[in-house]
Every structure is written in C-alpha cells, then in structure tokens.
Amino acid sequence: MKYHSHKDSAVKAGFADALLASLAPGGGLWMPDKIPTYSSKGTARLGAMSFADCAAELSQHFTGDEFTTSDLKNICRDAYDFPVPMETLSGEHLDPALPTDAEDFVLELFHGPTLAFKDFAARFMGRAASHIMGKTEQRRTILVATSGDTGGAIGDAFLNQDGIKVFILFPKGGVSKVQEQQLTTMGTANSNVKAIAVDGTFDDCQQLVKQAFGNSGLTEKHDLMSANSINVGRVIPQSFYYFWTSIQAKAAYPHRPLVYSIPSGNLGNLTGGLIAKQMGAPIDRFVIGNNTNDPFVDYLNTGTYTPRPSVPTLSNAMDIGRPNNFPRILALHDDDYDAVKKVCWGASFRDEETERHIRKIHTETGYIMCPHTAVGHLAMEKFAADIAEPFTRITVGTAHPSKFADSVERILHTDIPLPEPLAKAMRKKKRMHVMEPTLDALSDYLETHA
Ligand SMILES: Cc1ncc(COP(=O)(O)O)c(C=O)c1O
C-alpha cells in the first residue's frame, strides 16, 4: 500500500516510512491511496475468523513488503490476546439466540492491558514499528501527547523495546488519578518510557508535539516519531474492530440496520470506523457523541467547522477543540459535507447530562459506564428517539469505568473495584518531569534524556 499526504496527493510514502515519519513533509496527514473493499461473501469469510486473524488479513492491505502473511498473523495474535465483547446493559453477549428486543449493546473495547480502546492501535503499532526497526536497525524517539489513555497504551506497548524511547506529555492535573498513576509508574527510573506533566491543557500538549515535529532540527536530531492519531499507524488498526464486530452483529440480526455510536474527541476512532465502512463493513450509520467541546458535532449540524480552545469536562479524554483527524474525515469523503453528513449524525452533552445518564443507567441496569462511554450512549439514545424502526445499536465503550474512578465513584456513591493491572499501578511510586508548555523546555529535556 502506498500512502499520500492529505495536503498533496503527489507526496507519497510506503507503510514503513509513513509509520515512522508520522507526518508527511509539509505537515500533511498520511492517507492510504486506496481503501481495500470486500464483498458480502468476503466479509462473511473474515467474520468467521478469530478477531486476531481477521485483523491480520485486513492489515495485509495496509502494510508493505517488510511483512509476510505469517509476520502479520503473529503480530495480531500476540497483540490481540484479549476479548472484544458486545454486551447488553444487563450483561448478555451479543448472540442470535437473544430475544429480538435486545437492541442496545456496548462494544467493550477496554479488556486490553491498559483497559482502554487505545490498546488496539498501540499494540499493533508497537509491534509493527519494532518489526520494521529490527530489519533496518533504526532508532526512534516517540513523542505522545495524551489526555489520559493514549500515553498508558503507548507506554505499555513500547516498554523495554530496544532502540525506542517514549516521552508521554500529559496535562498536569488534567487526567484522572488512576490514569496519572498508570502513566507515571511504567518501568524503572532508567526505563525507556518517561512521563512529562505539562503545565497546561491537552491542546497545549498536542500543540507542543506538533511544534516539535515542525522543527527539523529536533526531528532529525532525535529521530522523532508520533504515536498520536496523526500517525496513520494508529488509525488503521482502529478499523479492524469495526469491521469484525459489525459482521458479528449483522449475522446475529440480519434484518436490522446497524448503527455505532462513538464518543469522540480527536476523531481517530471515528476515522477507523469510516475506513471499515468503506472496506465493506455492514454499518449503516455512525452517531458521534461530543461533550461541550463539540466542533465536529457543530460542523455536522451547520456545515461550518470552527476549531476553538478546549474547555475541561468530566469526559476529559474528549476535551479537544481542534480534532486532528478532521482533515482525514473530509479526505475520505472528497471534501463533501453532504457525504459526511450522510454517514455521520452527532449530538453533544453537558457534564450534568452525562452525570445524570451514568446514574440512570446504573440504577436501571446495574451497568457502570465511564463518562466517555456515557456520552456515546446518550448520543445513541437521542438518535434513536427519532427512529421508528428497530435497529441494532452499538455504543463504543472506550474505557473501563475504574480508569475514571474518582468521578464515577462520586457520581454513583459506590466503590468501583480496580482491576488487577490498575491496582498494581496504584501501589507503585510515581515518576514524572514537570514542564512549562514551551518548545524550549521540551527540547532541553530531550537533550538530556532522549
Ligand atoms: C476513553 C476515551 N474515550 C474517547 C476518546 C476519544 O477518541 P478519539 O480521540 O479517537 O475521538 C478517547 C481519546 O483519548 C478516550 O481516551
């Protein structure tokens, strides 16, 4: 597969270069030249495979000669050694044997090691990058801005890997207690993964990473690579779970339309879903849930895109005022607003509404949603209110609620037990470097630690 810059289709790269360079020359985002497509017979064949094997087959289209079929199978089987369940709120798995009034599912993407959907992309990307670097003896310094979950997933995926240093930039005081603990306790003092608490917002962290990549002195000196969803290697694997789960859902309920609701910030997750749909996944529509940082929902409703400074909310991983995958979404639809609107519908919610919804769902069903998943579920409910016909609703559960225990416990007045990986992180000593949000401060730190 060849990739081109969204700013200039004549600027091309293969998968390895697009992955390792992160951004195209001139600052463009890499886009696949061609989205592979499957017929309904093809999708049925992939749906009959395990998730890991389906991912391996899909990834063949997006990678290059550096990978054999068996390399990709090994990478995906190793990366995806956890379940990908779709559950009703009362805890039943999606299954054709369920009564047909079972319409409302959560696709729980939080059963990987860091309990967030980011594990799907980070684990594939980490293994693919090491595979390429092992063949070419390159080294890389990864800079990743995180609103909480990406840093943990990337740190976990790259921990102790030769030739790679990881610097995780997070907003000081802007991530949950559990996330901060997870981010700052990876490895030892000499570990290849370092956490940097930036005195600013997530947008400041993201801006700093962009500035670093725009500085050719820094990029060349440290062989910088981004692990944020500006990197196409993050976005492609996020199409795999939409592809595979939509086939399962359609097989269970063949006569019902299928709609996914995605709690969104930087729109990387939605981009993965849109790519899956273009590959032939049987998905009818995407619902987008935003918190009050809602430039994309605004765009869907008005046709005008107005990025703006972010404001802090309860669903902090979605506090994004300038979603960095917006240009990819336009590019996937030939810059045609009507085409985007045909597949995407959106709504945004204030924190009070999200809190109320978390309480309501817990009281009615016992299910506990993280604040992000709750925004997605609220959006799905709003969308469903105007649809008379039954349809299969899948809300994407992006994080385990215990990652946001501080807020969810306050909302529900109940303790949320921490799953073992988090409980272990909570007992460890935190290590972080606190830094002003300036490129000078970042480059000084890289000078001594990269
Ligand atoms: C828990 C959670 N939900 C939703 C999102 C939003 O995903 P995206 O930025 O791909 O839109 C994130 C991103 O950090 C997240 O961590």
Ligand as a Chemical Component Dictionary entry (heavy atoms), coordinates in Angstrom:
data_LIG
# 
_chem_comp.id                   LIG 
_chem_comp.type                 NON-POLYMER 
_chem_comp.pdbx_formal_charge   0 
_chem_comp.three_letter_code    LIG 
# 
loop_
_chem_comp_atom.comp_id 
_chem_comp_atom.atom_id 
_chem_comp_atom.alt_atom_id 
_chem_comp_atom.type_symbol 
_chem_comp_atom.charge 
_chem_comp_atom.model_Cartn_x 
_chem_comp_atom.model_Cartn_y 
_chem_comp_atom.model_Cartn_z 
_chem_comp_atom.pdbx_ordinal 
LIG C1 C1 C 0 -11.752 6.952  26.959 1  
LIG C2 C2 C 0 -11.743 7.704  25.672 2  
LIG N1 N1 N 0 -12.897 7.883  25.025 3  
LIG C3 C3 C 0 -12.944 8.549  23.861 4  
LIG C4 C4 C 0 -11.809 9.112  23.313 5  
LIG C5 C5 C 0 -11.916 9.879  22.017 6  
LIG O1 O1 O 0 -11.352 9.174  20.948 7  
LIG P1 P1 P 0 -10.861 9.951  19.634 8  
LIG O2 O2 O 0 -9.843  10.938 20.108 9  
LIG O3 O3 O 0 -10.287 8.911  18.756 10 
LIG O4 O4 O 0 -12.063 10.622 19.069 11 
LIG C6 C6 C 0 -10.579 8.950  23.950 12 
LIG C7 C7 C 0 -9.334  9.529  23.374 13 
LIG O5 O5 O 0 -8.375  9.810  24.040 14 
LIG C8 C8 C 0 -10.532 8.206  25.160 15 
LIG O6 O6 O 0 -9.389  8.007  25.816 16 
# 
loop_
_chem_comp_bond.comp_id 
_chem_comp_bond.atom_id_1 
_chem_comp_bond.atom_id_2 
_chem_comp_bond.value_order 
_chem_comp_bond.pdbx_ordinal 
LIG C1 C2 SING 1  
LIG C2 N1 SING 2  
LIG C2 C8 DOUB 3  
LIG N1 C3 DOUB 4  
LIG C3 C4 SING 5  
LIG C4 C5 SING 6  
LIG C4 C6 DOUB 7  
LIG C5 O1 SING 8  
LIG O1 P1 SING 9  
LIG P1 O2 DOUB 10 
LIG P1 O3 SING 11 
LIG P1 O4 SING 12 
LIG C6 C7 SING 13 
LIG C6 C8 SING 14 
LIG C7 O5 DOUB 15 
LIG C8 O6 SING 16 
# 
